[in-house]
Amino acid sequence: MPAMAQTAAKPKVALVMKSLANEFFLTMENGAKAHQKANAAKYDLIANGIKDETDTSAQIKLVEQMIVSKVNALVIAPADSKALVPVLKKAVDAGVIVVNIDNKLDDAALKEKGISVPFVGPDNRKGAKLAGDYLAKQLKAGDQVGIIEGVSTTYNAQQRTLGFQDAMKAAGAKVVGVQSGQWEIAPANTVAAAMLNANPKITALLCGNDNMAIGAVSAIKAAGKLGKVKVIGYDNINAIKPMLADGRVLATVDQFGSQQAVFGIETVLKALAEKKTQATLGGLVETKVALVTKDSK
């Protein structure tokens, strides 16, 4: 039965994402599944995600399940940059090759556990600054703006906030508040409503992802300020496209989510083929980001 022997040699790759209720991660999952289908002879894929962006404990359990399932490699978009490190150390100790995508793991936490995990993903600060600079062209010095950031313990949320702040500082705009909208529509709506209420002169809301931008747009509409408060998003999900077209959202950033998981998978497959160990995998593979406006082709 040589076919059986061949099957046994085919690596099992686990993709563990954040919330599949977020269109960005569904796009990522679809990209990974399409890649596996095209490369079915090369590897098997087990794709999983959690219900909401803050459910870190559920994601830790998923990783534990993957270790028990004896996967050969794990590609992870961590819900928390620090909290996932101990379980990933368990995976590495069990001989699983681990690659990090989307949200970078915390360097100090990795160092403390004595592991290195390569990051395949975009420069979030650079991406956010692209959108912030585009907004800045429509602001005057002294204009008040608010920032709605993702889950505050995540590296990508922090980096996007820094990118927005870089752009606003350069424009001479005044950031009157930075609050977390937890990457989700409803919490962002609540935060945006409170910000608009507390700072009636706000001229723009810079949001760390498109879900939160959608929440901000609803709050602006409810406050009767459509057209008076500009909104920036991040991710370029399908749901944001009509809002870009009619001006409710000024710009977003495409970080090519469907490709991010694929880059991560290709990194682990290469490592497995070359029989590399976790320690010899190397560091950073930067993926691209692009500004998207209503004029983008």
C-alpha positions as CSV (number, residue, x, y, z in Angstrom):
1,M,0.0,0.0,0.0
2,P,2.5,2.7,-1.1
3,A,-0.4,5.3,-1.2
4,M,-0.8,5.0,2.5
5,A,2.9,5.7,3.1
6,Q,2.6,8.8,0.9
7,T,-0.4,10.0,2.9
8,A,1.5,9.6,6.2
9,A,4.3,11.8,4.8
10,K,1.9,14.7,4.0
11,P,2.3,17.4,6.7
12,K,-0.6,18.6,8.7
13,V,-0.7,22.4,8.9
14,A,-3.0,24.2,11.4
15,L,-4.2,27.7,10.8
16,V,-5.5,29.3,14.0
17,M,-7.1,32.7,13.5
18,K,-9.0,35.3,15.5
19,S,-12.7,36.0,15.1
20,L,-14.4,34.4,12.1
21,A,-17.2,36.8,12.7
22,N,-14.8,39.4,11.3
23,E,-14.9,39.4,7.5
24,F,-11.1,39.9,7.4
25,F,-10.4,36.5,8.9
26,L,-13.0,34.8,6.8
27,T,-11.1,36.2,3.7
28,M,-7.9,34.9,5.3
29,E,-9.4,31.4,5.8
30,N,-10.8,31.3,2.2
31,G,-7.3,32.3,0.9
32,A,-5.7,29.5,2.9
33,K,-8.3,26.9,1.8
34,A,-7.9,27.9,-1.9
35,H,-4.1,27.5,-1.5
36,Q,-4.5,24.0,0.1
37,K,-6.9,22.9,-2.7
38,A,-4.4,23.9,-5.3
39,N,-1.6,22.1,-3.3
40,A,-3.6,19.2,-2.0
41,A,-0.8,16.7,-2.6
42,K,1.6,18.8,-0.5
43,Y,-0.3,19.3,2.8
44,D,-3.5,19.0,4.8
45,L,-5.0,22.1,6.4
46,I,-6.9,22.4,9.6
47,A,-8.4,25.9,9.9
48,N,-9.9,27.3,13.1
49,G,-11.0,30.6,14.6
50,I,-12.6,31.9,17.7
51,K,-16.1,33.5,18.2
52,D,-15.0,37.0,19.2
53,E,-11.8,39.0,19.1
54,T,-11.2,39.0,22.9
55,D,-11.7,35.2,23.5
56,T,-8.1,34.5,24.2
57,S,-8.7,31.5,26.4
58,A,-10.7,29.8,23.5
59,Q,-7.7,30.4,21.2
60,I,-5.3,28.9,23.7
61,K,-7.5,25.8,23.9
62,L,-7.5,25.6,20.1
63,V,-3.7,25.6,20.1
64,E,-3.7,22.9,22.8
65,Q,-6.0,20.8,20.6
66,M,-3.7,21.2,17.6
67,I,-0.7,19.9,19.7
68,V,-2.8,16.9,20.7
69,S,-3.8,16.4,17.1
70,K,-0.1,16.1,16.3
71,V,0.0,18.8,13.6
72,N,3.4,19.4,12.0
73,A,3.1,23.1,11.8
74,L,1.0,25.9,13.2
75,V,0.3,29.3,11.6
76,I,-1.3,31.7,14.1
77,A,-2.9,35.1,14.2
78,P,-2.9,35.6,18.0
79,A,-5.8,37.2,19.8
80,D,-3.3,38.6,22.4
81,S,0.4,39.3,21.8
82,K,1.5,38.0,25.2
83,A,-1.1,35.5,26.4
84,L,-0.6,33.1,23.6
85,V,3.2,32.8,24.1
86,P,3.2,30.0,26.8
87,V,1.0,27.7,24.8
88,L,3.1,28.3,21.7
89,K,6.2,27.4,23.7
90,K,4.4,24.1,24.4
91,A,3.8,23.6,20.7
92,V,7.5,24.3,19.9
93,D,8.6,21.9,22.6
94,A,6.3,19.3,21.1
95,G,8.2,19.7,17.8
96,V,5.6,21.8,16.0
97,I,6.9,24.5,13.6
98,V,5.2,27.8,14.6
99,V,4.9,30.9,12.4
100,N,3.1,34.1,13.5
101,I,0.9,36.1,11.1
102,D,-1.4,39.3,11.3
103,N,-0.7,40.4,14.9
104,K,2.9,40.2,16.1
105,L,3.8,38.3,19.2
106,D,5.5,40.3,22.0
107,D,9.3,40.1,21.7
108,A,9.9,40.3,25.5
109,A,7.3,37.5,26.1
110,L,9.0,35.3,23.5
111,K,12.4,36.0,24.9
112,E,11.3,35.1,28.4
113,K,10.1,31.7,27.2
114,G,13.3,31.2,25.2
115,I,11.6,30.8,21.8
116,S,11.8,32.6,18.5
117,V,8.7,32.7,16.2
118,P,9.0,34.3,12.7
119,F,6.5,37.0,11.9
120,V,5.0,37.1,8.4
121,G,3.0,40.2,8.1
122,P,2.7,43.9,7.3
123,D,4.2,46.9,9.0
124,N,1.0,48.1,10.7
125,R,2.5,51.5,11.8
126,K,3.4,52.2,8.2
127,G,-0.1,51.2,6.9
128,A,-1.9,53.3,9.5
129,K,0.3,56.3,8.7
130,L,-0.6,56.0,4.9
131,A,-4.3,56.4,5.8
132,G,-3.5,59.1,8.4
133,D,-1.4,61.1,5.9
134,Y,-4.3,60.9,3.4
135,L,-6.7,62.2,6.0
136,A,-4.2,64.9,7.0
137,K,-4.5,66.6,3.6
138,Q,-8.1,67.4,4.5
139,L,-7.4,68.7,8.0
140,K,-6.3,72.1,9.4
141,A,-3.7,72.5,12.2
142,G,-5.5,72.4,15.5
143,D,-8.4,70.2,14.2
144,Q,-9.6,67.7,16.8
145,V,-9.5,63.9,16.0
146,G,-10.2,60.7,17.9
147,I,-8.6,57.3,17.6
148,I,-10.6,54.1,18.1
149,E,-8.1,51.3,18.5
150,G,-8.4,47.5,18.5
151,V,-7.8,45.3,21.5
152,S,-5.3,47.4,23.4
153,T,-3.1,44.4,24.4
154,T,-2.4,43.5,20.7
155,Y,0.7,44.6,19.0
156,N,-1.1,45.5,15.7
157,A,-3.6,47.7,17.5
158,Q,-0.8,49.6,19.3
159,Q,1.2,49.9,16.0
160,R,-1.8,51.3,14.1
161,T,-2.5,53.8,16.8
162,L,1.2,54.9,16.6
163,G,0.9,55.3,12.8
164,F,-2.3,57.4,13.2
165,Q,-0.5,59.5,15.8
166,D,2.5,60.0,13.6
167,A,0.3,61.3,10.8
168,M,-1.7,63.6,13.1
169,K,1.4,65.0,14.8
170,A,2.8,65.8,11.4
171,A,-0.4,67.5,10.4
172,G,-0.6,69.5,13.7
173,A,-4.0,67.9,14.5
174,K,-5.0,67.3,18.1
175,V,-5.8,63.8,19.2
176,V,-8.4,64.3,21.9
177,G,-8.8,60.6,22.8
178,V,-7.6,57.0,22.2
179,Q,-10.1,54.4,23.2
180,S,-10.5,50.7,22.4
181,G,-13.4,49.5,20.3
182,Q,-12.3,45.8,20.7
183,W,-12.0,45.4,16.9
184,E,-15.8,45.1,16.7
185,I,-18.7,47.1,15.4
186,A,-20.9,47.5,18.5
187,P,-18.2,48.4,21.0
188,A,-16.7,50.9,18.5
189,N,-20.2,52.5,18.0
190,T,-20.4,53.0,21.8
191,V,-16.9,54.5,22.0
192,A,-17.5,56.8,19.0
193,A,-20.8,58.0,20.4
194,A,-19.1,58.9,23.7
195,M,-16.2,60.6,21.9
196,L,-18.5,62.7,19.7
197,N,-20.5,63.7,22.8
198,A,-17.5,64.6,24.9
199,N,-15.7,66.4,22.0
200,P,-18.3,68.1,19.8
201,K,-15.6,69.7,17.7
202,I,-14.1,66.3,16.5
203,T,-13.5,66.4,12.7
204,A,-12.3,62.8,12.2
205,L,-12.2,59.4,13.7
206,L,-9.3,57.1,12.9
207,C,-10.3,53.5,13.4
208,G,-7.9,50.5,13.7
209,N,-10.0,48.3,11.5
210,D,-13.0,48.5,9.2
211,N,-15.5,46.8,11.6
212,M,-14.8,49.7,14.1
213,A,-15.1,52.2,11.2
214,I,-18.6,50.8,10.5
215,G,-19.5,51.3,14.2
216,A,-18.1,54.8,14.0
217,V,-20.2,55.7,10.9
218,S,-23.4,54.6,12.7
219,A,-22.5,56.8,15.7
220,I,-21.8,59.8,13.4
221,K,-25.2,59.2,11.7
222,A,-27.0,59.0,15.0
223,A,-25.3,62.2,16.1
224,G,-26.6,63.9,12.9
225,K,-23.0,64.6,11.8
226,L,-22.7,62.6,8.5
227,G,-20.4,64.5,6.2
228,K,-19.0,66.6,9.1
229,V,-16.8,63.9,10.7
230,K,-14.4,62.0,8.4
231,V,-13.7,58.3,9.1
232,I,-10.6,56.1,8.4
233,G,-10.6,52.3,8.5
234,Y,-8.2,49.5,8.0
235,D,-8.5,46.1,6.3
236,N,-10.4,46.9,3.1
237,I,-13.2,44.3,3.8
238,N,-16.1,44.2,1.4
239,A,-18.6,45.8,3.8
240,I,-16.5,49.0,3.8
241,K,-16.6,49.4,0.0
242,P,-20.1,51.1,-0.3
243,M,-19.0,53.5,2.5
244,L,-15.8,54.5,0.6
245,A,-17.9,55.0,-2.6
246,D,-20.4,57.4,-0.9
247,G,-17.9,59.1,1.3
248,R,-19.0,57.9,4.7
249,V,-15.5,56.5,5.0
250,L,-12.6,58.4,3.6
251,A,-9.9,55.7,3.3
252,T,-8.9,52.3,4.5
253,V,-5.8,50.1,4.2
254,D,-5.5,46.8,2.3
255,Q,-3.2,44.4,4.1
256,F,-4.1,41.6,1.7
257,G,-5.5,39.2,4.3
258,S,-6.2,36.4,1.9
259,Q,-2.5,36.3,1.2
260,Q,-1.2,36.6,4.7
261,A,-2.2,33.1,5.8
262,V,-0.8,31.8,2.5
263,F,2.6,33.4,3.1
264,G,2.6,31.9,6.6
265,I,1.7,28.4,5.2
266,E,4.4,28.7,2.5
267,T,6.9,29.6,5.2
268,V,6.1,26.5,7.3
269,L,6.0,24.2,4.3
270,K,9.5,25.4,3.3
271,A,10.8,24.9,6.8
272,L,9.4,21.4,7.0
273,A,10.8,20.5,3.5
274,E,14.2,21.8,4.6
275,K,13.9,20.0,7.9
276,K,14.5,23.2,9.8
277,T,14.0,23.6,13.5
278,Q,12.1,26.5,15.2
279,A,15.3,28.1,16.3
280,T,16.7,28.3,12.7
281,L,13.6,29.8,11.1
282,G,14.7,33.4,11.1
283,G,12.8,36.6,11.9
284,L,10.6,38.8,9.8
285,V,9.0,38.6,6.4
286,E,7.3,41.9,5.7
287,T,4.1,41.8,3.5
288,K,2.7,44.7,1.6
289,V,0.1,47.3,2.6
290,A,-1.8,49.8,0.3
291,L,-3.9,52.8,0.8
292,V,-7.5,52.4,-0.5
293,T,-9.8,55.3,-1.3
294,K,-12.9,55.7,-3.5
295,D,-10.5,56.5,-6.4
296,S,-8.5,53.3,-6.0
297,K,-8.7,51.0,-8.9
